[in-house]
Amino acid sequence: MKTLITAALGAALALSATTAFAQQKQSTLDAVKQKGFLQCGSNPGLAGFGLPDAQGNWTGLDVDLCRSIAVAIFNDPTKVKFVPLSAKDRFTALQSGEVDVLIRNGTWTMSRETSLGLEFTGVNYYDGQGFMVRKSLKVASALELGGASVCVQQGTTTELNLADYFRANKLELKPVVFATSDDTFKAYDAGRCDAFTTDASGLYSERLRASKPDDHIVLPEIISKEPLGPAVRKGDDQWLDLVKWVHFAQVTAEELGVTKANVDQMRKSENPDVKRLLGTEGKFGESMGLSNDWAYNIVKHMGNYGESFERNVGAGSPLKIARGLNALWTKGGLQYAPPIR
């Protein structure tokens, strides 16, 4: 019965979202241009990805992507309103039109794309679920967690993955469930459970908030695929293309060696790929309702994908996460952009 109700609710939400969009007289891009800013659904509490400081200044890998979309449209990275959203409310906020795009460490799954009226535009961070424990527990592998209590956030793919992993490995599980990510980690830090599970990126981020960060370790096992990326409402192909190609432009810039520091010099390049990227050849911006120097503006303001990665979550950040799967395809990773041509 619960499954039927959930399916019916998902179908109703998808129909509502589709109907709402069909009734709109403007495309998302036109609506964004008219109001003069982008509304981006964001995670307000994940260091390295989305986090406002005491003055309300947002930073993070996802934040940079939101700002890059604003640059593509307005040539101004400040024309973004960040809307803080919980995991529970994120998809409803996008469906209802409260936000124009959701860039909030959301996992791209089949059910989300086929039953919620949403469409994912790509993967800006390849992740996977892991576990954090106290060093004092003397556990070296997740396979040693049988009978352990595990703090996990409710209503996420994380909760399902946890149950699947323990069942598949015939381990006894004692889940301790909380409504928000903040409550989940606080409970773990307070000693209410033996382990804490979320995406590996989140583990490194949350460990910085622990009362004694050095007392905790991230176990080596990655138990799931978590392709994280932006989501938009179905039915607006122009907006889907725009959000998708903003990310691809930054990946392409890294592939071609175009950086924030050298982008003006690179506009003089005779390399056809560079010329098309930076708008000195072709009219690729016009096809998306943008100026032809849209990608040049993005790199000029925000840098390429690698630059954003390094300053937010990589070697230049407190998290110091290795590029790993998020390295370029030419360097053993999965970040790969279709050609601009």
MARZAPA-652421 format. One record per residue (C-alpha): x, y, z. Coordinates in pm, whole numbers, padded with zeros to 5 digits, always signed. Example, Ala and Ser with C-alpha at 12.3 -4.5 7.8 and 13.67 -1.06 7.14 Angstrom:
! MARZAPA-652421
+01230-00450+00780;+01367-00106+00714;
! end
This chain:
! MARZAPA-652421
+00000+00000+00000;+00280+00241+00092;+00447+00174-00244;+00121+00244-00431;+00065+00566-00239;+00423+00678-00305;+00390+00598-00675;+00058+00784-00695;+00205+01085-00516;+00505+01090-00750;+00279+01069-01054;+00059+01350-00921;+00361+01571-00855;+00498+01501-01202;+00163+01582-01363;+00133+01898-01155;+00482+02011-01253;+00422+01937-01620;+00085+02112-01618;+00228+02413-01437;+00502+02448-01696;+00261+02402-01985;+00056+02693-01849;+00355+02923-01839;+00373+03177-02120;+00745+03227-02076;+01039+02995-02101;+01253+02965-01790;+01529+03170-01953;+01287+03452-02043;+01146+03448-01690;+01494+03464-01537;+01590+03752-01765;+01271+03939-01678;+01317+03918-01301;+01688+03995-01337;+01835+03711-01135;+01861+03333-01112;+01695+03142-00827;+01915+02846-00740;+01805+02573-00499;+02105+02508-00277;+02234+02308+00018;+02295+02556+00302;+02517+02331+00509;+02769+02134+00304;+03116+02285+00321;+03294+02279-00013;+02969+02249-00208;+02719+02497-00067;+02758+02704+00246;+02682+03067+00338;+02907+03249+00586;+02789+03477+00867;+02749+03762+00618;+02540+03550+00382;+02813+03502+00122;+02777+03159-00042;+03071+02947-00155;+03119+02595-00289;+03147+02384-00602;+02769+02384-00656;+02755+02755-00575;+03017+02822-00844;+02803+02638-01099;+02499+02848-01003;+02705+03163-01043;+02837+03040-01377;+02481+03006-01508;+02412+03363-01395;+02729+03476-01577;+02616+03301-01896;+02289+03494-01882;+02381+03830-01725;+02764+03841-01734;+02736+03892-01358;+02802+03620-01097;+02615+03813-00827;+02276+03791-00995;+02182+03475-00807;+01939+03425-00522;+02038+03114-00330;+01735+02936-00185;+01834+02702+00100;+01657+02368+00065;+01651+02050+00272;+01671+01708+00110;+01301+01664+00183;+01191+01988+00014;+01437+02017-00275;+01242+01847-00554;+00908+02001-00457;+01069+02346-00468;+01187+02285-00823;+00856+02135-00936;+00658+02429-00797;+00878+02691-00963;+01019+02824-00636;+01365+02780-00792;+01481+02788-01154;+01743+02517-01112;+01835+02275-00836;+02210+02241-00775;+02223+02073-00440;+02419+01745-00431;+02122+01554-00570;+02178+01203-00703;+02065+01138-01060;+01841+00831-01047;+01593+00675-01288;+01289+00716-01062;+01361+01082-00996;+01387+01155-01366;+01091+00946-01481;+00834+01011-01207;+00899+01358-01062;+00879+01577-01370;+01250+01655-01347;+01547+01619-01576;+01911+01602-01471;+02149+01800-01689;+02470+01607-01623;+02716+01525-01347;+02925+01798-01190;+03056+01564-00917;+03091+01185-00930;+03045+01057-00577;+02967+00742-00382;+02837+00663-00037;+03076+00581+00244;+03109+00560+00622;+03278+00758+00896;+03367+00612+01236;+03570+00710+01538;+03924+00582+01538;+03861+00448+01887;+03614+00198+01741;+03915+00025+01578;+03723-00057+01261;+03911-00068+00931;+03631-00175+00698;+03257-00123+00661;+03227-00502+00661;+03314-00488+01031;+03006-00278+01114;+02767-00569+01173;+02546-00483+01470;+02661-00121+01472;+02425+00173+01502;+02447+00399+01196;+02325+00758+01175;+02154+00825+00840;+01931+01093+00692;+01570+01007+00622;+01419+01018+00273;+01746+01000+00080;+01912+00747-00149;+02161+00714+00137;+01902+00546+00358;+01814+00289+00090;+02179+00221+00002;+02260+00160+00367;+01985-00099+00403;+02083-00267+00075;+02452-00289+00170;+02389-00445+00510;+02132-00688+00368;+02358-00791+00080;+02646-00859+00321;+02423-01031+00579;+02509-00776+00847;+02281-00670+01132;+02186-00303+01098;+02070-00061+01366;+01975+00256+01174;+01933+00579+01367;+01731+00805+01138;+01704+01186+01138;+01510+01430+00921;+01798+01664+00831;+02164+01620+00748;+02257+01863+01026;+02070+01663+01291;+02217+01340+01156;+02576+01451+01190;+02523+01624+01524;+02384+01298+01662;+02687+01107+01540;+02927+01368+01678;+02747+01348+02013;+02804+00971+02025;+02447+00857+01963;+02562+00608+01699;+02875+00416+01604;+02896+00527+01242;+02775+00801+01012;+02695+00745+00644;+02645+00982+00353;+02816+01061+00023;+03195+01047+00058;+03220+01417-00028;+02982+01489+00258;+03188+01281+00498;+03496+01494+00436;+03287+01809+00464;+03111+01708+00784;+03432+01587+00949;+03548+01950+00952;+03252+02027+01181;+03327+01752+01431;+03420+01857+01784;+03748+01667+01732;+03799+01613+01355;+04118+01410+01397;+03932+01150+01604;+03739+01030+01297;+03828+00835+00985;+03652+00769+00656;+03642+00397+00578;+03767+00284+00233;+03448+00123+00102;+03230+00311-00148;+02897+00130-00153;+02706+00312-00426;+02715+00524-00738;+02613+00881-00662;+02627+01094-00978;+02550+01443-00846;+02433+01720-01072;+02182+01995-01150;+01816+01925-01215;+01559+02131-01404;+01189+02090-01479;+01094+01878-01778;+00946+02053-02078;+01190+02339-02140;+01463+02209-02370;+01630+02548-02410;+01683+02577-02033;+01799+02216-02012;+02057+02285-02283;+02177+02604-02118;+02239+02452-01775;+02399+02145-01933;+02638+02340-02153;+02752+02578-01879;+02910+02280-01705;+03042+02139-02032;+03198+02476-02117;+03397+02479-01793;+03513+02121-01848;+03610+02207-02206;+03802+02511-02085;+04006+02290-01853;+04070+02041-02135;+04198+02323-02358;+04406+02489-02089;+04189+02801-02078;+04197+02954-01728;+04071+03263-01552;+04423+03407-01574;+04487+03346-01945;+04139+03364-02100;+04198+03707-02256;+04520+03589-02414;+04352+03268-02532;+04092+03469-02726;+04372+03532-02975;+04430+03160-03022;+04400+03008-03367;+04293+02671-03223;+03943+02610-03368;+03821+02446-03046;+03933+02745-02840;+03781+02989-03088;+03442+02816-03073;+03455+02795-02693;+03537+03162-02645;+03301+03292-02912;+03547+03427-03166;+03415+03177-03421;+03059+03058-03472;+02734+03160-03303;+02692+02892-03041;+02558+03129-02776;+02277+03253-02996;+02140+02901-03029;+02073+02905-02653;+01947+03262-02626;+02282+03392-02501;+02557+03617-02630;+02828+03437-02826;+03090+03519-02562;+02891+03337-02292;+03165+03080-02222;+03438+03345-02228;+03245+03536-01961;+03210+03222-01747;+03582+03149-01750;+03668+03518-01702;+03457+03538-01385;+03462+03183-01248;+03752+02993-01405;+03737+02644-01552;+03605+02329-01385;+03943+02230-01243;+03995+02572-01088;+03655+02557-00920;+03722+02204-00796;+04061+02287-00647;+03955+02598-00457;+03634+02448-00318;+03703+02081-00245;+04051+01999-00378;+04407+02071-00276;+04342+02441-00226;+04056+02379+00017;+04028+02247+00374;+03864+01928+00239;+04163+01833+00019;+03967+01573-00180;+04165+01409-00461;+04024+01458-00811;+03971+01082-00849;+03670+01012-01073;+03629+01389-01119;+03956+01423-01306;+03933+01489-01677;+03889+01185-01901;+04239+01254-02034;+04375+01201-01683;+04189+00886-01586;+03869+01049-01463;+03511+01067-01586;+03471+01438-01655;+03414+01451-02031;+03246+01723-02234;+03090+01681-02579;+03250+01909-02839;+03128+02262-02907;+03084+02259-03282;
! end
